[in-house]
Amino acid sequence: MTLEGYRVKLGWSKARLAREAGVRAATVSDAEKGDSIYKATAGKIANAISRGLKELGEEKEITYMDIEGLNFAD
């Protein structure tokens, strides 16, 4: 699933995901557009999504590698 797909599934805005992940909202927007982000940043986003999924009753832990379409900076 894409980053936007996870975010929509959680019912979160870009700003909410950014807050939960401890990153800037612009970073979430950039990632959704396919711009490169650091793997550490992608990890923070994946952790936030995992916490959100747990709140929905899904125990699946995801990593940044599970989020389709992310591009990483070297």
Biopython code that builds the backbone (N, CA, C, O; Angstrom):
import numpy as np
from Bio.PDB.StructureBuilder import StructureBuilder

atoms = [
    (1, "MET", "N", (0.854, -1.181, 0.000)),
    (1, "MET", "CA", (0.000, 0.000, 0.000)),
    (1, "MET", "C", (0.900, 1.245, 0.000)),
    (1, "MET", "O", (1.992, 1.234, 0.569)),
    (2, "THR", "N", (0.436, 2.286, -0.630)),
    (2, "THR", "CA", (1.200, 3.536, -0.688)),
    (2, "THR", "C", (1.077, 4.315, 0.630)),
    (2, "THR", "O", (0.231, 4.012, 1.471)),
    (3, "LEU", "N", (1.920, 5.300, 0.781)),
    (3, "LEU", "CA", (1.856, 6.159, 1.957)),
    (3, "LEU", "C", (0.493, 6.836, 2.043)),
    (3, "LEU", "O", (-0.122, 6.874, 3.109)),
    (4, "GLU", "N", (0.025, 7.366, 0.920)),
    (4, "GLU", "CA", (-1.287, 8.008, 0.916)),
    (4, "GLU", "C", (-2.376, 6.992, 1.286)),
    (4, "GLU", "O", (-3.307, 7.315, 2.023)),
    (5, "GLY", "N", (-2.254, 5.784, 0.778)),
    (5, "GLY", "CA", (-3.226, 4.743, 1.098)),
    (5, "GLY", "C", (-3.305, 4.450, 2.585)),
    (5, "GLY", "O", (-4.393, 4.349, 3.150)),
    (6, "TYR", "N", (-2.148, 4.313, 3.214)),
    (6, "TYR", "CA", (-2.129, 4.094, 4.667)),
    (6, "TYR", "C", (-2.728, 5.284, 5.401)),
    (6, "TYR", "O", (-3.512, 5.121, 6.336)),
    (7, "ARG", "N", (-2.349, 6.487, 4.968)),
    (7, "ARG", "CA", (-2.825, 7.695, 5.635)),
    (7, "ARG", "C", (-4.343, 7.804, 5.546)),
    (7, "ARG", "O", (-5.006, 8.117, 6.535)),
    (8, "VAL", "N", (-4.888, 7.549, 4.370)),
    (8, "VAL", "CA", (-6.334, 7.612, 4.178)),
    (8, "VAL", "C", (-7.026, 6.518, 4.992)),
    (8, "VAL", "O", (-8.071, 6.759, 5.597)),
    (9, "LYS", "N", (-6.447, 5.321, 5.008)),
    (9, "LYS", "CA", (-7.012, 4.227, 5.795)),
    (9, "LYS", "C", (-7.130, 4.611, 7.269)),
    (9, "LYS", "O", (-8.098, 4.255, 7.941)),
    (10, "LEU", "N", (-6.130, 5.341, 7.756)),
    (10, "LEU", "CA", (-6.139, 5.782, 9.152)),
    (10, "LEU", "C", (-7.073, 6.971, 9.379)),
    (10, "LEU", "O", (-7.426, 7.281, 10.517)),
    (11, "GLY", "N", (-7.469, 7.634, 8.296)),
    (11, "GLY", "CA", (-8.307, 8.824, 8.423)),
    (11, "GLY", "C", (-7.523, 10.039, 8.884)),
    (11, "GLY", "O", (-8.071, 10.956, 9.495)),
    (12, "TRP", "N", (-6.223, 10.030, 8.580)),
    (12, "TRP", "CA", (-5.339, 11.104, 9.022)),
    (12, "TRP", "C", (-5.060, 12.077, 7.885)),
    (12, "TRP", "O", (-4.962, 11.690, 6.721)),
    (13, "SER", "N", (-4.938, 13.334, 8.248)),
    (13, "SER", "CA", (-4.457, 14.339, 7.305)),
    (13, "SER", "C", (-2.934, 14.202, 7.210)),
    (13, "SER", "O", (-2.309, 13.489, 7.995)),
    (14, "LYS", "N", (-2.359, 14.897, 6.240)),
    (14, "LYS", "CA", (-0.899, 14.919, 6.144)),
    (14, "LYS", "C", (-0.294, 15.532, 7.401)),
    (14, "LYS", "O", (0.737, 15.075, 7.895)),
    (15, "ALA", "N", (-0.947, 16.573, 7.909)),
    (15, "ALA", "CA", (-0.457, 17.241, 9.119)),
    (15, "ALA", "C", (-0.493, 16.295, 10.320)),
    (15, "ALA", "O", (0.425, 16.291, 11.140)),
    (16, "ARG", "N", (-1.552, 15.498, 10.420)),
    (16, "ARG", "CA", (-1.663, 14.553, 11.546)),
    (16, "ARG", "C", (-0.571, 13.485, 11.456)),
    (16, "ARG", "O", (0.076, 13.172, 12.456)),
    (17, "LEU", "N", (-0.367, 12.928, 10.267)),
    (17, "LEU", "CA", (0.688, 11.928, 10.106)),
    (17, "LEU", "C", (2.044, 12.527, 10.451)),
    (17, "LEU", "O", (2.860, 11.891, 11.118)),
    (18, "ALA", "N", (2.278, 13.740, 9.998)),
    (18, "ALA", "CA", (3.545, 14.407, 10.296)),
    (18, "ALA", "C", (3.729, 14.579, 11.801)),
    (18, "ALA", "O", (4.809, 14.322, 12.332)),
    (19, "ARG", "N", (2.681, 15.009, 12.477)),
    (19, "ARG", "CA", (2.740, 15.179, 13.941)),
    (19, "ARG", "C", (3.042, 13.855, 14.628)),
    (19, "ARG", "O", (3.908, 13.780, 15.499)),
    (20, "GLU", "N", (2.330, 12.823, 14.234)),
    (20, "GLU", "CA", (2.505, 11.501, 14.840)),
    (20, "GLU", "C", (3.912, 10.960, 14.603)),
    (20, "GLU", "O", (4.462, 10.257, 15.450)),
    (21, "ALA", "N", (4.492, 11.290, 13.448)),
    (21, "ALA", "CA", (5.817, 10.793, 13.081)),
    (21, "ALA", "C", (6.945, 11.700, 13.558)),
    (21, "ALA", "O", (8.107, 11.293, 13.574)),
    (22, "GLY", "N", (6.608, 12.926, 13.947)),
    (22, "GLY", "CA", (7.651, 13.866, 14.362)),
    (22, "GLY", "C", (8.445, 14.421, 13.192)),
    (22, "GLY", "O", (9.641, 14.691, 13.303)),
    (23, "VAL", "N", (7.751, 14.588, 12.060)),
    (23, "VAL", "CA", (8.393, 15.177, 10.880)),
    (23, "VAL", "C", (7.543, 16.352, 10.400)),
    (23, "VAL", "O", (6.445, 16.586, 10.905)),
    (24, "ARG", "N", (8.063, 17.080, 9.424)),
    (24, "ARG", "CA", (7.311, 18.211, 8.883)),
    (24, "ARG", "C", (6.219, 17.721, 7.935)),
    (24, "ARG", "O", (6.380, 16.694, 7.275)),
    (25, "ALA", "N", (5.118, 18.449, 7.870)),
    (25, "ALA", "CA", (4.038, 18.102, 6.950)),
    (25, "ALA", "C", (4.536, 18.140, 5.505)),
    (25, "ALA", "O", (4.089, 17.350, 4.674)),
    (26, "ALA", "N", (5.447, 19.041, 5.210)),
    (26, "ALA", "CA", (6.009, 19.126, 3.861)),
    (26, "ALA", "C", (6.751, 17.840, 3.500)),
    (26, "ALA", "O", (6.777, 17.437, 2.337)),
    (27, "THR", "N", (7.347, 17.205, 4.493)),
    (27, "THR", "CA", (8.055, 15.945, 4.257)),
    (27, "THR", "C", (7.074, 14.851, 3.851)),
    (27, "THR", "O", (7.356, 14.066, 2.946)),
    (28, "VAL", "N", (5.928, 14.798, 4.516)),
    (28, "VAL", "CA", (4.904, 13.820, 4.161)),
    (28, "VAL", "C", (4.404, 14.102, 2.741)),
    (28, "VAL", "O", (4.250, 13.175, 1.946)),
    (29, "SER", "N", (4.154, 15.359, 2.422)),
    (29, "SER", "CA", (3.713, 15.726, 1.071)),
    (29, "SER", "C", (4.753, 15.323, 0.037)),
    (29, "SER", "O", (4.420, 14.753, -1.001)),
    (30, "ASP", "N", (6.014, 15.622, 0.326)),
    (30, "ASP", "CA", (7.095, 15.270, -0.603)),
    (30, "ASP", "C", (7.140, 13.755, -0.823)),
    (30, "ASP", "O", (7.262, 13.292, -1.957)),
    (31, "ALA", "N", (7.041, 12.992, 0.262)),
    (31, "ALA", "CA", (7.100, 11.533, 0.156)),
    (31, "ALA", "C", (5.935, 11.010, -0.675)),
    (31, "ALA", "O", (6.110, 10.101, -1.487)),
    (32, "GLU", "N", (4.760, 11.572, -0.480)),
    (32, "GLU", "CA", (3.588, 11.128, -1.244)),
    (32, "GLU", "C", (3.725, 11.462, -2.730)),
    (32, "GLU", "O", (3.182, 10.756, -3.581)),
    (33, "LYS", "N", (4.448, 12.533, -3.039)),
    (33, "LYS", "CA", (4.659, 12.927, -4.442)),
    (33, "LYS", "C", (5.766, 12.112, -5.104)),
    (33, "LYS", "O", (5.952, 12.179, -6.319)),
    (34, "GLY", "N", (6.504, 11.339, -4.297)),
    (34, "GLY", "CA", (7.594, 10.544, -4.849)),
    (34, "GLY", "C", (8.959, 11.172, -4.733)),
    (34, "GLY", "O", (9.935, 10.638, -5.258)),
    (35, "ASP", "N", (9.044, 12.318, -4.041)),
    (35, "ASP", "CA", (10.349, 12.923, -3.804)),
    (35, "ASP", "C", (11.134, 12.053, -2.826)),
    (35, "ASP", "O", (10.547, 11.330, -2.020)),
    (36, "SER", "N", (12.441, 12.125, -2.900)),
    (36, "SER", "CA", (13.296, 11.321, -2.028)),
    (36, "SER", "C", (13.256, 11.809, -0.588)),
    (36, "SER", "O", (13.257, 13.010, -0.317)),
    (37, "ILE", "N", (13.220, 10.841, 0.334)),
    (37, "ILE", "CA", (13.335, 11.140, 1.762)),
    (37, "ILE", "C", (14.376, 10.198, 2.354)),
    (37, "ILE", "O", (14.713, 9.174, 1.759)),
    (38, "TYR", "N", (14.878, 10.553, 3.522)),
    (38, "TYR", "CA", (15.858, 9.704, 4.190)),
    (38, "TYR", "C", (15.181, 8.462, 4.763)),
    (38, "TYR", "O", (14.017, 8.506, 5.161)),
    (39, "LYS", "N", (15.917, 7.366, 4.801)),
    (39, "LYS", "CA", (15.363, 6.125, 5.344)),
    (39, "LYS", "C", (14.966, 6.303, 6.809)),
    (39, "LYS", "O", (13.966, 5.736, 7.252)),
    (40, "ALA", "N", (15.733, 7.078, 7.557)),
    (40, "ALA", "CA", (15.387, 7.321, 8.968)),
    (40, "ALA", "C", (14.040, 8.027, 9.076)),
    (40, "ALA", "O", (13.238, 7.715, 9.956)),
    (41, "THR", "N", (13.798, 8.968, 8.188)),
    (41, "THR", "CA", (12.518, 9.675, 8.167)),
    (41, "THR", "C", (11.400, 8.728, 7.780)),
    (41, "THR", "O", (10.326, 8.750, 8.381)),
    (42, "ALA", "N", (11.648, 7.891, 6.774)),
    (42, "ALA", "CA", (10.654, 6.901, 6.362)),
    (42, "ALA", "C", (10.348, 5.944, 7.505)),
    (42, "ALA", "O", (9.207, 5.509, 7.666)),
    (43, "GLY", "N", (11.364, 5.617, 8.299)),
    (43, "GLY", "CA", (11.166, 4.762, 9.466)),
    (43, "GLY", "C", (10.259, 5.398, 10.496)),
    (43, "GLY", "O", (9.412, 4.724, 11.081)),
    (44, "LYS", "N", (10.430, 6.694, 10.724)),
    (44, "LYS", "CA", (9.557, 7.411, 11.664)),
    (44, "LYS", "C", (8.109, 7.393, 11.181)),
    (44, "LYS", "O", (7.178, 7.204, 11.964)),
    (45, "ILE", "N", (7.942, 7.591, 9.887)),
    (45, "ILE", "CA", (6.595, 7.585, 9.311)),
    (45, "ILE", "C", (5.980, 6.191, 9.431)),
    (45, "ILE", "O", (4.812, 6.059, 9.798)),
    (46, "ALA", "N", (6.757, 5.153, 9.125)),
    (46, "ALA", "CA", (6.256, 3.779, 9.227)),
    (46, "ALA", "C", (5.877, 3.435, 10.662)),
    (46, "ALA", "O", (4.868, 2.768, 10.891)),
    (47, "ASN", "N", (6.673, 3.884, 11.630)),
    (47, "ASN", "CA", (6.351, 3.632, 13.041)),
    (47, "ASN", "C", (5.039, 4.300, 13.428)),
    (47, "ASN", "O", (4.226, 3.713, 14.143)),
    (48, "ALA", "N", (4.835, 5.520, 12.960)),
    (48, "ALA", "CA", (3.588, 6.225, 13.261)),
    (48, "ALA", "C", (2.398, 5.496, 12.648)),
    (48, "ALA", "O", (1.350, 5.365, 13.281)),
    (49, "ILE", "N", (2.562, 5.026, 11.422)),
    (49, "ILE", "CA", (1.489, 4.285, 10.768)),
    (49, "ILE", "C", (1.196, 2.999, 11.534)),
    (49, "ILE", "O", (0.034, 2.643, 11.729)),
    (50, "SER", "N", (2.234, 2.309, 11.964)),
    (50, "SER", "CA", (2.046, 1.072, 12.734)),
    (50, "SER", "C", (1.265, 1.330, 14.017)),
    (50, "SER", "O", (0.373, 0.560, 14.374)),
    (51, "ARG", "N", (1.602, 2.416, 14.708)),
    (51, "ARG", "CA", (0.861, 2.766, 15.932)),
    (51, "ARG", "C", (-0.604, 3.051, 15.606)),
    (51, "ARG", "O", (-1.503, 2.635, 16.337)),
    (52, "GLY", "N", (-0.834, 3.762, 14.504)),
    (52, "GLY", "CA", (-2.200, 4.058, 14.092)),
    (52, "GLY", "C", (-2.980, 2.805, 13.742)),
    (52, "GLY", "O", (-4.155, 2.679, 14.088)),
    (53, "LEU", "N", (-2.326, 1.880, 13.055)),
    (53, "LEU", "CA", (-2.983, 0.627, 12.695)),
    (53, "LEU", "C", (-3.340, -0.178, 13.937)),
    (53, "LEU", "O", (-4.388, -0.822, 13.984)),
    (54, "LYS", "N", (-2.475, -0.144, 14.936)),
    (54, "LYS", "CA", (-2.770, -0.848, 16.191)),
    (54, "LYS", "C", (-4.016, -0.272, 16.847)),
    (54, "LYS", "O", (-4.813, -1.008, 17.429)),
    (55, "GLU", "N", (-4.184, 1.045, 16.754)),
    (55, "GLU", "CA", (-5.385, 1.683, 17.304)),
    (55, "GLU", "C", (-6.638, 1.214, 16.572)),
    (55, "GLU", "O", (-7.729, 1.212, 17.142)),
    (56, "LEU", "N", (-6.482, 0.815, 15.307)),
    (56, "LEU", "CA", (-7.606, 0.292, 14.527)),
    (56, "LEU", "C", (-7.814, -1.204, 14.768)),
    (56, "LEU", "O", (-8.727, -1.812, 14.208)),
    (57, "GLY", "N", (-6.964, -1.782, 15.598)),
    (57, "GLY", "CA", (-7.083, -3.200, 15.903)),
    (57, "GLY", "C", (-6.272, -4.112, 15.004)),
    (57, "GLY", "O", (-6.401, -5.335, 15.072)),
    (58, "GLU", "N", (-5.438, -3.522, 14.164)),
    (58, "GLU", "CA", (-4.569, -4.316, 13.296)),
    (58, "GLU", "C", (-3.200, -4.412, 13.948)),
    (58, "GLU", "O", (-2.571, -3.397, 14.247)),
    (59, "GLU", "N", (-2.758, -5.605, 14.161)),
    (59, "GLU", "CA", (-1.484, -5.818, 14.854)),
    (59, "GLU", "C", (-0.285, -5.868, 13.921)),
    (59, "GLU", "O", (0.841, -6.105, 14.359)),
    (60, "LYS", "N", (-0.529, -5.643, 12.635)),
    (60, "LYS", "CA", (0.570, -5.732, 11.678)),
    (60, "LYS", "C", (1.554, -4.579, 11.872)),
    (60, "LYS", "O", (1.189, -3.406, 11.784)),
    (61, "GLU", "N", (2.792, -4.935, 12.133)),
    (61, "GLU", "CA", (3.872, -3.947, 12.240)),
    (61, "GLU", "C", (4.427, -3.737, 10.832)),
    (61, "GLU", "O", (4.767, -4.701, 10.146)),
    (62, "ILE", "N", (4.517, -2.489, 10.405)),
    (62, "ILE", "CA", (5.078, -2.236, 9.081)),
    (62, "ILE", "C", (6.418, -1.514, 9.211)),
    (62, "ILE", "O", (6.691, -0.845, 10.208)),
    (63, "THR", "N", (7.234, -1.667, 8.189)),
    (63, "THR", "CA", (8.494, -0.947, 8.103)),
    (63, "THR", "C", (8.422, -0.044, 6.876)),
    (63, "THR", "O", (7.472, -0.121, 6.097)),
    (64, "TYR", "N", (9.417, 0.801, 6.709)),
    (64, "TYR", "CA", (9.401, 1.686, 5.544)),
    (64, "TYR", "C", (9.453, 0.892, 4.243)),
    (64, "TYR", "O", (9.027, 1.383, 3.198)),
    (65, "MET", "N", (9.969, -0.321, 4.301)),
    (65, "MET", "CA", (10.038, -1.153, 3.100)),
    (65, "MET", "C", (8.652, -1.653, 2.678)),
    (65, "MET", "O", (8.466, -2.065, 1.533)),
    (66, "ASP", "N", (7.687, -1.619, 3.592)),
    (66, "ASP", "CA", (6.327, -2.054, 3.280)),
    (66, "ASP", "C", (5.502, -0.964, 2.601)),
    (66, "ASP", "O", (4.416, -1.243, 2.092)),
    (67, "ILE", "N", (5.994, 0.258, 2.585)),
    (67, "ILE", "CA", (5.253, 1.373, 2.004)),
    (67, "ILE", "C", (5.662, 1.516, 0.540)),
    (67, "ILE", "O", (6.800, 1.871, 0.230)),
    (68, "GLU", "N", (4.726, 1.236, -0.341)),
    (68, "GLU", "CA", (5.012, 1.270, -1.774)),
    (68, "GLU", "C", (5.252, 2.695, -2.266)),
    (68, "GLU", "O", (4.614, 3.645, -1.813)),
    (69, "GLY", "N", (6.180, 2.815, -3.194)),
    (69, "GLY", "CA", (6.371, 4.082, -3.885)),
    (69, "GLY", "C", (7.293, 5.077, -3.206)),
    (69, "GLY", "O", (7.478, 6.183, -3.714)),
    (70, "LEU", "N", (7.883, 4.711, -2.061)),
    (70, "LEU", "CA", (8.814, 5.644, -1.423)),
    (70, "LEU", "C", (10.145, 5.621, -2.151)),
    (70, "LEU", "O", (10.609, 4.574, -2.601)),
    (71, "ASN", "N", (10.741, 6.784, -2.257)),
    (71, "ASN", "CA", (12.071, 6.914, -2.845)),
    (71, "ASN", "C", (13.003, 7.450, -1.769)),
    (71, "ASN", "O", (12.636, 8.324, -0.983)),
    (72, "PHE", "N", (14.213, 6.909, -1.753)),
    (72, "PHE", "CA", (15.133, 7.242, -0.674)),
    (72, "PHE", "C", (16.345, 8.028, -1.149)),
    (72, "PHE", "O", (16.918, 7.763, -2.206)),
    (73, "ALA", "N", (16.711, 9.000, -0.330)),
    (73, "ALA", "CA", (17.913, 9.783, -0.587)),
    (73, "ALA", "C", (19.125, 8.941, -0.205)),
    (73, "ALA", "O", (19.055, 8.114, 0.703)),
    (74, "ASP", "N", (20.204, 9.153, -0.885)),
    (74, "ASP", "CA", (21.433, 8.404, -0.579)),
    (74, "ASP", "C", (22.120, 8.933, 0.651)),
    (74, "ASP", "O", (23.165, 8.416, 1.045)),
]
sb = StructureBuilder()
sb.init_structure("model")
sb.init_model(0)
sb.init_chain("A")
sb.init_seg("    ")
for serial, (resi, resn, name, xyz) in enumerate(atoms, 1):
    if name == "N":
        sb.init_residue(resn, " ", resi, " ")
    sb.init_atom(name, np.array(xyz, "f"), 0.0, 1.0, " ", f" {name:<3s}", serial, name[0])
structure = sb.get_structure()
